[in-house]
């Protein structure tokens, strides 16, 4: 999340953001609770270390992942060692006053549908384990690797969004193709109607992944203007 975890650097970063009126809504840690043995212990420590950073900086939320399934291993075994990790880091977040946001992800991750995200949150049952909803990362997404804008309706991609939207404390709005001023691969009128129906009133951050066709410098301002159409009062 940051170039350094030195306290002086972290204080300076927070001050720079404050002076520029930039809110630090969350920080992210990349880890994998699908690992085993000493590697798994290291993953738990990594998450806790970034919870400490968030607490130090006054950031309310840390993005976490679940587990990737190693080749050839039954998924049930991965769940069996992942869930105690989730319980442990959620309890640590509660102790530090920092919420952990479970980020849905496909491509071999166990959180590939809304059903799995809900299962984890309901099993852990700790208010300090919540959900960061990534609009483009459920299985069946038109933005998934190799899909190139083609949704697979049989995978009920929008159904997964609807299933976990009530649990979300942050939304990552993926943008893939915005050349015309409107996102071409994702149905944002439909997505924002889902968010409206569940009363979502939190952050919506933009994650741009259309670099093959348009640079960030021109695409991101278009995305901001486009998504603001769906935000009341904008």
C-alpha positions as CSV (number, residue, x, y, z in Angstrom):
1,X,0.0,0.0,0.0
2,X,2.9,2.4,0.8
3,X,6.5,2.6,-0.2
4,X,7.5,2.4,3.5
5,X,6.0,1.6,6.9
6,X,8.4,3.9,8.7
7,X,6.4,6.1,11.1
8,X,7.9,9.3,9.8
9,X,6.9,8.4,6.3
10,X,3.4,7.4,7.3
11,X,2.8,10.6,9.2
12,X,4.1,12.6,6.2
13,X,1.8,10.7,3.8
14,X,-1.2,11.3,6.0
15,X,-0.4,15.0,6.3
16,X,0.1,15.4,2.5
17,X,-3.3,13.8,1.9
18,X,-5.0,16.0,4.4
19,X,-3.5,19.2,2.9
20,X,-4.8,18.1,-0.5
21,X,-8.2,17.1,0.9
22,X,-7.7,13.5,-0.1
23,X,-9.4,11.0,2.2
24,X,-7.8,7.6,2.8
25,X,-10.8,5.4,2.6
26,X,-8.9,2.1,2.8
27,X,-5.6,0.5,2.3
28,X,-5.0,-2.9,0.7
29,X,-2.8,-5.9,1.5
30,X,-2.1,-8.6,-1.0
31,X,-1.9,-12.1,0.6
32,X,-3.2,-15.6,0.2
33,X,-4.8,-17.7,3.0
34,X,-4.6,-20.7,0.6
35,X,-1.0,-21.2,1.5
36,X,0.0,-23.8,4.1
37,X,2.5,-24.3,7.0
38,X,4.9,-21.5,7.8
39,X,3.9,-19.6,4.7
40,X,0.3,-19.4,6.0
41,X,1.6,-18.0,9.3
42,X,3.5,-15.3,7.4
43,X,0.3,-14.4,5.5
44,X,-1.6,-13.9,8.8
45,X,1.2,-11.7,10.1
46,X,1.2,-9.7,6.9
47,X,-2.4,-8.8,7.3
48,X,-2.0,-7.9,11.0
49,X,1.0,-5.7,10.1
50,X,-1.2,-3.7,7.7
51,X,-4.0,-3.5,10.3
52,X,-1.4,-1.8,12.5
53,X,-0.5,0.6,9.8
54,X,-4.2,1.5,9.2
55,X,-4.7,2.0,13.0
56,X,-1.6,4.2,13.1
57,X,-2.8,6.4,10.2
58,X,-6.5,6.5,11.3
59,X,-7.6,4.6,8.2
60,X,-10.9,2.7,8.9
61,X,-10.6,-0.2,6.5
62,X,-8.1,-2.7,5.2
63,X,-8.8,-4.7,2.0
64,X,-8.1,-8.4,2.3
65,X,-8.4,-11.4,0.1
66,X,-9.5,-14.9,0.9
67,X,-7.6,-17.9,-0.6
68,X,-6.4,-19.1,-3.9
69,X,-6.9,-22.8,-4.5
70,X,-3.5,-24.6,-5.2
71,X,-3.5,-26.8,-8.2
72,X,-4.7,-30.3,-7.4
73,X,-5.9,-29.6,-3.9
74,X,-9.5,-30.1,-3.0
75,X,-11.3,-26.8,-2.3
76,X,-12.7,-28.1,0.9
77,X,-9.2,-28.4,2.4
78,X,-8.4,-24.8,1.4
79,X,-11.6,-23.6,3.2
80,X,-10.7,-25.6,6.3
81,X,-7.4,-23.8,6.8
82,X,-8.6,-20.4,5.5
83,X,-11.5,-19.9,7.9
84,X,-9.5,-19.9,11.1
85,X,-7.3,-17.2,9.5
86,X,-10.4,-15.1,8.7
87,X,-11.5,-15.5,12.3
88,X,-8.1,-14.5,13.6
89,X,-7.5,-11.4,11.5
90,X,-11.1,-10.2,12.1
91,X,-10.6,-10.5,15.9
92,X,-7.3,-8.6,15.5
93,X,-9.0,-5.9,13.5
94,X,-11.7,-5.6,16.2
95,X,-8.9,-5.2,18.8
96,X,-7.3,-2.4,16.8
97,X,-10.6,-0.7,15.8
98,X,-10.0,-1.4,12.1
99,X,-12.5,-3.1,9.8
100,X,-11.3,-5.7,7.3
101,X,-13.0,-5.6,3.9
102,X,-13.1,-9.0,2.1
103,X,-12.5,-8.4,-1.6
104,X,-14.3,-10.7,-4.0
105,X,-12.0,-12.2,-6.7
106,X,-12.2,-14.9,-9.3
107,X,-9.3,-16.6,-11.3
108,X,-8.9,-19.4,-8.8
109,X,-9.9,-17.5,-5.6
110,X,-12.6,-19.0,-3.4
111,X,-14.6,-15.7,-3.5
112,X,-15.5,-16.1,-7.1
113,X,-19.3,-15.8,-6.5
114,X,-21.5,-13.9,-4.1
115,X,-22.4,-17.1,-2.4
116,X,-18.8,-17.7,-1.2
117,X,-18.4,-14.2,0.0
118,X,-21.6,-14.4,2.0
119,X,-20.6,-17.8,3.4
120,X,-17.3,-16.4,4.8
121,X,-18.9,-13.3,6.4
122,X,-21.8,-15.2,7.9
123,X,-19.5,-17.9,9.3
124,X,-17.0,-15.5,10.8
125,X,-19.9,-13.4,12.1
126,X,-17.7,-10.5,13.3
127,X,-18.7,-6.9,12.5
128,X,-15.0,-6.1,11.9
129,X,-15.0,-8.4,8.8
130,X,-17.0,-6.7,6.1
131,X,-17.0,-6.6,2.3
132,X,-15.3,-4.6,-0.4
133,X,-17.4,-5.2,-3.5
134,X,-15.4,-5.2,-6.7
135,X,-17.8,-4.8,-9.6
136,X,-15.6,-6.5,-12.1
137,X,-14.2,-9.5,-10.2
138,X,-17.0,-12.0,-9.9
139,X,-16.9,-15.0,-12.2
140,X,-18.7,-14.3,-15.5
141,X,-17.6,-10.6,-15.5
142,X,-17.1,-9.2,-19.0
143,X,-13.8,-7.8,-17.7
144,X,-12.4,-11.2,-16.6
145,X,-9.2,-12.3,-18.2
146,X,-10.0,-13.6,-21.7
147,X,-13.6,-12.5,-21.7
148,X,-12.9,-9.3,-23.7
149,X,-16.3,-7.7,-22.9
150,X,-18.4,-10.8,-23.3
151,X,-20.6,-11.7,-20.3
152,X,-21.5,-15.3,-19.6
153,X,-25.2,-15.1,-18.5
154,X,-25.1,-18.7,-17.2
155,X,-22.7,-17.6,-14.4
156,X,-25.2,-14.9,-13.1
157,X,-22.5,-12.2,-12.7
158,X,-25.0,-9.5,-11.8
159,X,-26.7,-11.9,-9.3
160,X,-23.4,-12.1,-7.4
161,X,-23.3,-8.3,-7.2
162,X,-26.8,-8.2,-5.9
163,X,-26.1,-10.9,-3.3
164,X,-23.3,-9.1,-1.6
165,X,-24.2,-5.5,-2.2
166,X,-26.1,-5.4,1.1
167,X,-22.8,-6.3,2.8
168,X,-20.6,-3.8,1.1
169,X,-18.8,-1.0,2.9
170,X,-16.8,0.1,-0.2
171,X,-17.4,-0.4,-3.9
172,X,-14.6,-0.7,-6.5
173,X,-16.1,0.4,-9.8
174,X,-14.2,-1.2,-12.7
175,X,-13.9,0.7,-15.9
176,X,-12.8,-1.2,-19.0
177,X,-13.9,0.7,-22.1
178,X,-14.9,4.4,-21.7
179,X,-13.8,5.9,-25.0
180,X,-17.4,7.1,-25.8
181,X,-17.9,8.6,-22.3
182,X,-19.9,5.6,-21.2
183,X,-18.7,2.3,-19.9
184,X,-19.2,-0.3,-22.6
185,X,-18.6,-3.6,-20.9
186,X,-20.5,-3.2,-17.6
187,X,-24.1,-2.2,-17.1
188,X,-23.8,0.6,-14.6
189,X,-27.4,1.8,-14.7
190,X,-28.3,-1.8,-13.6
191,X,-25.4,-1.9,-11.0
192,X,-26.3,1.5,-9.4
193,X,-30.0,0.4,-9.2
194,X,-28.8,-2.6,-7.2
195,X,-26.8,-0.3,-4.9
196,X,-29.8,2.0,-4.6
197,X,-32.1,-0.8,-3.7
198,X,-29.9,-1.9,-0.7
199,X,-29.4,1.7,0.4
200,X,-25.6,1.8,-0.3
201,X,-24.2,5.2,0.7
202,X,-20.5,4.6,0.9
203,X,-17.4,5.2,-1.2
204,X,-17.3,4.3,-4.9
205,X,-13.7,4.3,-6.2
206,X,-12.6,3.9,-9.8
207,X,-10.4,1.0,-10.9
208,X,-9.4,1.6,-14.5
209,X,-8.3,-1.4,-16.6
210,X,-8.7,-0.1,-20.1
211,X,-5.0,0.8,-20.7
212,X,-4.7,-1.3,-23.9
213,X,-7.1,1.2,-25.7
214,X,-6.9,4.5,-23.7
215,X,-4.5,6.0,-21.3
216,X,-5.5,6.8,-17.7
217,X,-5.0,10.6,-18.2
218,X,-8.0,10.8,-20.5
219,X,-10.0,7.8,-19.5
220,X,-10.3,8.4,-15.7
221,X,-11.8,11.9,-16.0
222,X,-14.4,10.4,-18.4
223,X,-15.1,7.7,-15.9
224,X,-15.6,10.2,-13.1
225,X,-18.0,12.2,-15.1
226,X,-19.9,9.1,-16.2
227,X,-20.3,7.5,-12.8
228,X,-21.4,10.8,-11.2
229,X,-24.6,10.6,-13.3
230,X,-25.7,7.8,-11.0
231,X,-24.8,9.5,-7.7
232,X,-27.7,11.5,-6.1
233,X,-26.9,15.2,-5.8
234,X,-24.0,15.2,-8.3
